Amino acid sequence: MVDTVEISRVNIRDSLSVDVSVWMNHPNDMDFRPSLSVSGTTFTISSQSDGSSLASVELDEAQMEAVVRDQAAELRVKFHVQGMHGRLKDIHPILADGKAKKLATANWKTTQNVSFE
């Protein structure tokens, strides 16, 4: 189950590109099915499972023009899990190469259709 969704950056590449951080409650949670919509100038990411609004952001003129032109947006999602990411207090270095251990994060990139209201 999704705990929180945060839109970190919105920019224009070939189409509208939205960087999203998704925090899951448990490592085995797989229930993130986003749907995208635009109402006025507000871009909203909703859950297809229960229809709840997960995150929203205001778009400027150029971003609105890109999303209206393409009728789609690219989601660049970075998944995090509560208790696994962002909670480390002690970093244990790998002595062989002098670097600290880093927890793996899952990244996901997809192009989704946008519905207009």
ROGU-799264 format. One line per field, with one value per atom (N, C-alpha, C): residue number from 1; atom name; x, y, z; chain; residue in one letter. Coordinates in Angstrom, 1 decimal, padded with zeros to 4 digits, m for minus. Layout:
pos <- [NUM_...]
site <- [CA_...]
px <- [X_...]
py <- [Y_...]
pz <- [Z_...]
unit <- [A_...]
code <- [A_...]
# end
This chain:
pos <- [1_1_1_2_2_2_3_3_3_4_4_4_5_5_5_6_6_6_7_7_7_8_8_8_9_9_9_10_10_10_11_11_11_12_12_12_13_13_13_14_14_14_15_15_15_16_16_16_17_17_17_18_18_18_19_19_19_20_20_20_21_21_21_22_22_22_23_23_23_24_24_24_25_25_25_26_26_26_27_27_27_28_28_28_29_29_29_30_30_30_31_31_31_32_32_32_33_33_33_34_34_34_35_35_35_36_36_36_37_37_37_38_38_38_39_39_39_40_40_40_41_41_41_42_42_42_43_43_43_44_44_44_45_45_45_46_46_46_47_47_47_48_48_48_49_49_49_50_50_50_51_51_51_52_52_52_53_53_53_54_54_54_55_55_55_56_56_56_57_57_57_58_58_58_59_59_59_60_60_60_61_61_61_62_62_62_63_63_63_64_64_64_65_65_65_66_66_66_67_67_67_68_68_68_69_69_69_70_70_70_71_71_71_72_72_72_73_73_73_74_74_74_75_75_75_76_76_76_77_77_77_78_78_78_79_79_79_80_80_80_81_81_81_82_82_82_83_83_83_84_84_84_85_85_85_86_86_86_87_87_87_88_88_88_89_89_89_90_90_90_91_91_91_92_92_92_93_93_93_94_94_94_95_95_95_96_96_96_97_97_97_98_98_98_99_99_99_100_100_100_101_101_101_102_102_102_103_103_103_104_104_104_105_105_105_106_106_106_107_107_107_108_108_108_109_109_109_110_110_110_111_111_111_112_112_112_113_113_113_114_114_114_115_115_115_116_116_116_117_117_117]
site <- [N_CA_C_N_CA_C_N_CA_C_N_CA_C_N_CA_C_N_CA_C_N_CA_C_N_CA_C_N_CA_C_N_CA_C_N_CA_C_N_CA_C_N_CA_C_N_CA_C_N_CA_C_N_CA_C_N_CA_C_N_CA_C_N_CA_C_N_CA_C_N_CA_C_N_CA_C_N_CA_C_N_CA_C_N_CA_C_N_CA_C_N_CA_C_N_CA_C_N_CA_C_N_CA_C_N_CA_C_N_CA_C_N_CA_C_N_CA_C_N_CA_C_N_CA_C_N_CA_C_N_CA_C_N_CA_C_N_CA_C_N_CA_C_N_CA_C_N_CA_C_N_CA_C_N_CA_C_N_CA_C_N_CA_C_N_CA_C_N_CA_C_N_CA_C_N_CA_C_N_CA_C_N_CA_C_N_CA_C_N_CA_C_N_CA_C_N_CA_C_N_CA_C_N_CA_C_N_CA_C_N_CA_C_N_CA_C_N_CA_C_N_CA_C_N_CA_C_N_CA_C_N_CA_C_N_CA_C_N_CA_C_N_CA_C_N_CA_C_N_CA_C_N_CA_C_N_CA_C_N_CA_C_N_CA_C_N_CA_C_N_CA_C_N_CA_C_N_CA_C_N_CA_C_N_CA_C_N_CA_C_N_CA_C_N_CA_C_N_CA_C_N_CA_C_N_CA_C_N_CA_C_N_CA_C_N_CA_C_N_CA_C_N_CA_C_N_CA_C_N_CA_C_N_CA_C_N_CA_C_N_CA_C_N_CA_C_N_CA_C_N_CA_C_N_CA_C_N_CA_C_N_CA_C_N_CA_C_N_CA_C_N_CA_C_N_CA_C_N_CA_C_N_CA_C_N_CA_C_N_CA_C_N_CA_C_N_CA_C_N_CA_C_N_CA_C_N_CA_C]
px <- [000.8_000.0_000.9_000.5_001.2_001.0_002.1_002.1_002.0_003.0_002.9_003.5_003.1_003.6_004.0_005.2_005.7_006.2_005.7_006.1_007.3_008.5_009.7_010.1_009.8_010.2_009.2_008.9_008.1_008.9_009.2_009.9_009.4_009.9_009.6_010.8_010.7_011.7_011.1_010.8_010.1_008.6_008.2_006.8_006.9_005.8_005.8_006.4_007.5_008.1_008.0_007.5_007.2_008.0_008.9_009.7_008.9_008.7_007.9_008.6_008.5_009.0_007.8_007.8_006.7_007.2_006.6_007.0_005.9_006.4_005.6_005.7_004.6_004.6_005.5_005.6_006.2_007.0_008.1_008.8_008.0_007.0_006.2_005.0_004.8_003.7_003.9_002.9_003.0_001.9_001.1_m000.1_000.1_000.8_000.9_000.5_m000.8_m001.3_m001.8_m001.0_m001.4_m002.2_m003.1_m003.8_m003.6_m003.4_m003.1_m004.3_m004.5_m005.5_m005.1_m005.8_m005.6_m006.9_m007.0_m008.3_m007.8_m008.2_m007.7_m006.2_m005.4_m003.9_m003.3_m004.2_m003.7_m003.5_m002.3_m001.9_m002.0_m002.8_m003.1_m002.7_m002.1_m001.8_m002.8_m003.6_m004.6_m004.3_m004.9_m004.8_m005.9_m005.6_m006.7_m007.3_m006.7_m007.3_m008.5_m008.3_m009.4_m009.9_m009.2_m009.6_m009.2_m008.4_m007.9_m006.8_m006.8_m005.8_m004.5_m003.4_m002.1_m001.2_m001.2_m000.4_m000.8_m000.6_m001.0_000.0_000.1_001.0_000.4_000.7_000.2_001.2_000.6_001.5_001.5_002.6_002.7_002.3_002.3_001.8_002.5_003.8_004.6_004.3_004.2_003.9_002.5_001.5_000.1_000.1_000.8_000.9_001.4_002.4_003.0_002.1_001.4_000.5_m000.8_m001.3_m002.4_m002.0_m000.9_m000.4_m000.2_000.4_000.7_m000.4_m001.3_m002.3_m001.7_m000.4_000.3_001.4_001.9_003.0_003.9_005.2_006.1_006.3_006.1_006.3_007.7_008.5_009.8_009.7_009.5_009.1_010.3_010.6_011.6_010.9_011.0_010.3_011.2_010.6_011.2_010.3_010.9_010.1_010.4_009.3_009.4_010.2_011.2_012.1_013.3_013.4_014.5_015.3_014.6_015.3_015.1_016.1_015.9_016.0_016.3_016.3_017.6_018.6_019.9_020.6_021.1_021.8_023.3_023.7_025.1_025.4_026.4_026.8_028.1_028.1_029.2_030.0_031.2_032.0_032.4_032.6_033.2_034.7_035.5_036.9_037.7_037.2_038.0_038.0_036.9_036.9_036.6_036.5_036.4_035.1_034.1_032.7_031.8_030.8_029.8_028.7_028.1_027.1_025.9_025.2_024.0_022.9_021.7_020.6_020.0_019.6_019.1_017.7_017.5_016.2_015.7_014.4_013.8_013.3_013.7_013.3_012.4_011.4_010.4_010.1_010.0_009.7_008.6_007.6_006.5_005.8_005.1_004.3_002.9_002.1_000.7_m000.1_m001.3_m002.3_m002.8_m003.2_m003.7_m005.2_m006.0_m007.4_m007.7_m008.5_m008.8_m010.2_m010.4_m011.7_m012.1]
py <- [m001.2_000.0_001.2_002.2_003.5_004.3_004.8_005.6_007.1_007.6_009.0_009.1_010.1_010.3_011.8_012.1_013.5_013.8_014.9_015.3_016.2_015.8_016.5_017.5_017.2_018.1_017.9_018.9_018.9_019.7_019.1_019.8_019.3_019.9_019.5_018.9_017.7_017.1_017.0_015.8_015.6_015.9_015.5_015.8_016.2_016.3_016.7_015.6_015.8_014.8_015.2_014.2_014.4_013.4_014.0_013.1_012.9_011.7_011.4_010.4_010.7_009.8_009.1_007.8_007.0_006.2_006.5_005.7_004.6_003.4_002.2_001.8_001.1_000.7_m000.5_m001.4_m002.7_m003.1_m003.8_m004.2_m005.0_m005.7_m006.6_m005.9_m004.6_m003.9_m003.6_m003.9_m003.7_m002.9_m002.3_m001.6_m000.1_000.2_001.5_001.6_001.9_002.1_003.5_004.4_005.8_006.1_007.1_007.6_009.1_009.8_011.2_012.0_013.2_014.0_015.5_016.4_017.8_018.5_019.3_020.1_021.5_022.4_023.7_023.7_024.2_024.1_023.1_022.4_021.4_020.0_019.5_018.2_017.3_016.2_015.3_013.9_013.2_011.8_011.1_010.2_009.5_008.0_007.3_005.9_005.2_004.3_003.6_002.6_002.2_001.2_001.7_002.9_003.4_004.8_005.4_006.7_007.9_007.7_008.8_009.6_010.9_011.7_011.5_011.2_011.0_012.2_013.0_014.2_015.1_016.4_017.4_018.5_019.2_020.3_021.3_022.5_023.5_023.6_023.6_023.7_025.1_025.5_026.8_026.7_027.8_027.9_026.9_026.8_025.9_024.5_024.2_022.8_022.4_023.3_023.1_022.8_023.6_023.5_022.1_021.6_020.3_019.2_019.3_018.2_018.2_019.3_019.4_018.9_019.2_018.8_017.3_016.7_015.2_014.4_014.9_014.2_013.0_013.2_012.2_012.9_012.2_012.7_011.5_011.8_010.7_010.8_009.7_009.6_008.9_009.5_009.0_008.8_007.5_007.2_006.5_007.0_006.4_005.9_004.5_003.9_003.8_004.1_003.9_003.1_002.5_001.6_002.1_002.3_002.8_001.7_002.2_001.3_000.8_001.0_000.6_001.7_002.8_003.9_005.2_006.0_007.3_007.2_006.0_005.8_005.4_005.2_004.8_005.8_005.4_006.3_006.0_004.7_004.3_003.8_004.5_004.0_003.2_001.9_001.0_001.0_001.5_001.6_000.2_000.1_m001.1_m000.7_m001.4_m001.1_m001.3_m002.2_m002.6_m001.4_m000.7_000.4_001.8_001.8_003.1_003.8_003.1_003.6_003.1_003.9_003.4_002.6_001.6_000.8_001.7_001.4_002.2_001.2_001.5_000.7_000.9_m000.2_m000.1_000.5_001.3_001.9_001.5_001.3_000.9_002.1_002.2_003.3_002.7_003.6_003.1_004.3_004.1_005.2_004.7_005.5_005.1_006.3_006.2_007.3_006.9_007.8_007.6_008.6_008.2_009.1_010.0_011.2_012.2_012.5_012.4_012.8_014.2_014.9_016.4_016.5_017.3_017.5_019.0]
pz <- [000.0_000.0_000.0_m000.7_m000.8_000.5_001.0_002.2_001.8_001.1_000.6_m000.8_m001.5_m002.9_m002.9_m003.4_m003.4_m004.8_m005.4_m006.7_m006.5_m006.9_m006.6_m007.7_m009.0_m010.1_m011.3_m011.9_m013.2_m014.2_m015.3_m016.4_m017.7_m018.8_m020.1_m020.8_m021.3_m022.2_m023.5_m024.0_m025.2_m025.0_m023.8_m023.3_m021.8_m021.1_m019.7_m018.9_m018.1_m017.3_m015.8_m015.1_m013.6_m012.8_m011.9_m011.0_m009.7_m009.3_m008.2_m007.2_m005.9_m004.9_m004.2_m004.2_m003.7_m002.5_m001.3_m000.1_000.1_000.2_000.4_001.9_002.4_003.8_004.0_003.0_003.2_002.0_002.1_000.8_m000.1_000.3_m000.6_m001.1_m000.8_m001.4_m002.9_m003.7_m005.1_m005.7_m004.8_m005.2_m005.5_m006.6_m007.0_m008.5_m008.7_m010.1_m010.3_m010.8_m010.9_m012.1_m012.0_m013.1_m013.0_m014.2_m014.2_m014.8_m014.2_m014.7_m014.5_m015.3_m015.2_m015.1_m014.1_m013.8_m013.7_m014.7_m014.7_m015.0_m014.1_m014.2_m013.2_m012.5_m011.4_m012.0_m011.9_m012.4_m011.2_m011.3_m010.1_m010.5_m009.5_m009.6_m008.6_m009.1_m008.3_m008.3_m007.4_m007.3_m008.1_m009.0_m009.7_m008.8_m007.7_m006.8_m006.1_m005.4_m004.7_m005.1_m006.1_m006.6_m005.8_m004.8_m003.9_m004.6_m004.3_m004.8_m004.0_m004.7_m004.0_m004.0_m005.1_m005.1_m006.2_m006.0_m007.1_m007.1_m008.3_m008.4_m009.5_m009.3_m010.3_m011.5_m012.7_m013.9_m014.5_m015.0_m015.7_m017.1_m017.9_m019.2_m020.2_m020.1_m021.0_m020.7_m019.4_m019.0_m019.4_m019.3_m019.7_m021.2_m022.0_m023.4_m023.8_m023.2_m023.5_m023.1_m022.0_m021.6_m022.5_m022.9_m023.8_m025.2_m025.6_m027.0_m027.0_m026.0_m026.1_m025.5_m024.6_m023.9_m023.1_m022.7_m021.9_m021.1_m020.1_m019.3_m019.0_m018.8_m018.4_m016.9_m016.3_m014.8_m014.6_m013.8_m013.4_m011.9_m011.5_m010.1_m009.4_m008.2_m007.3_m006.1_m005.9_m004.8_m003.6_m002.4_m001.2_m000.3_000.8_001.7_003.1_003.8_005.2_006.0_006.8_007.5_006.8_005.5_004.7_004.2_003.7_003.1_004.0_004.1_004.8_006.3_006.9_008.3_008.9_008.0_008.5_009.4_010.5_011.4_011.3_011.2_011.1_009.7_009.1_007.8_008.0_007.5_007.6_006.3_006.4_005.1_004.6_003.3_002.7_002.7_003.5_003.6_002.3_001.5_000.3_m000.7_m000.9_m001.8_m001.2_000.1_000.8_000.6_000.2_000.0_001.1_001.4_002.3_001.6_002.3_001.8_001.5_000.4_000.0_m000.3_000.3_000.0_m001.4_m002.0_m003.4_m003.4_m004.4_m004.6_m006.0_m006.1_m007.4_m008.1_m009.4_m010.2_m011.3_m011.7_m012.7_m013.6_m014.9_m015.8_m016.8_m016.9_m017.8_m018.4_m019.5_m020.1_m019.9_m019.3_m018.9_m019.7_m020.1_m020.6_m019.6_m020.0_m019.0_m019.4_m018.4_m018.6_m018.2_m018.9_m018.7_m018.1_m017.1_m016.5_m016.7]
unit <- [A_A_A_A_A_A_A_A_A_A_A_A_A_A_A_A_A_A_A_A_A_A_A_A_A_A_A_A_A_A_A_A_A_A_A_A_A_A_A_A_A_A_A_A_A_A_A_A_A_A_A_A_A_A_A_A_A_A_A_A_A_A_A_A_A_A_A_A_A_A_A_A_A_A_A_A_A_A_A_A_A_A_A_A_A_A_A_A_A_A_A_A_A_A_A_A_A_A_A_A_A_A_A_A_A_A_A_A_A_A_A_A_A_A_A_A_A_A_A_A_A_A_A_A_A_A_A_A_A_A_A_A_A_A_A_A_A_A_A_A_A_A_A_A_A_A_A_A_A_A_A_A_A_A_A_A_A_A_A_A_A_A_A_A_A_A_A_A_A_A_A_A_A_A_A_A_A_A_A_A_A_A_A_A_A_A_A_A_A_A_A_A_A_A_A_A_A_A_A_A_A_A_A_A_A_A_A_A_A_A_A_A_A_A_A_A_A_A_A_A_A_A_A_A_A_A_A_A_A_A_A_A_A_A_A_A_A_A_A_A_A_A_A_A_A_A_A_A_A_A_A_A_A_A_A_A_A_A_A_A_A_A_A_A_A_A_A_A_A_A_A_A_A_A_A_A_A_A_A_A_A_A_A_A_A_A_A_A_A_A_A_A_A_A_A_A_A_A_A_A_A_A_A_A_A_A_A_A_A_A_A_A_A_A_A_A_A_A_A_A_A_A_A_A_A_A_A_A_A_A_A_A_A_A_A_A_A_A_A_A_A_A_A_A_A_A_A_A_A_A_A]
code <- [M_M_M_V_V_V_D_D_D_T_T_T_V_V_V_E_E_E_I_I_I_S_S_S_R_R_R_V_V_V_N_N_N_I_I_I_R_R_R_D_D_D_S_S_S_L_L_L_S_S_S_V_V_V_D_D_D_V_V_V_S_S_S_V_V_V_W_W_W_M_M_M_N_N_N_H_H_H_P_P_P_N_N_N_D_D_D_M_M_M_D_D_D_F_F_F_R_R_R_P_P_P_S_S_S_L_L_L_S_S_S_V_V_V_S_S_S_G_G_G_T_T_T_T_T_T_F_F_F_T_T_T_I_I_I_S_S_S_S_S_S_Q_Q_Q_S_S_S_D_D_D_G_G_G_S_S_S_S_S_S_L_L_L_A_A_A_S_S_S_V_V_V_E_E_E_L_L_L_D_D_D_E_E_E_A_A_A_Q_Q_Q_M_M_M_E_E_E_A_A_A_V_V_V_V_V_V_R_R_R_D_D_D_Q_Q_Q_A_A_A_A_A_A_E_E_E_L_L_L_R_R_R_V_V_V_K_K_K_F_F_F_H_H_H_V_V_V_Q_Q_Q_G_G_G_M_M_M_H_H_H_G_G_G_R_R_R_L_L_L_K_K_K_D_D_D_I_I_I_H_H_H_P_P_P_I_I_I_L_L_L_A_A_A_D_D_D_G_G_G_K_K_K_A_A_A_K_K_K_K_K_K_L_L_L_A_A_A_T_T_T_A_A_A_N_N_N_W_W_W_K_K_K_T_T_T_T_T_T_Q_Q_Q_N_N_N_V_V_V_S_S_S_F_F_F_E_E_E]
# end
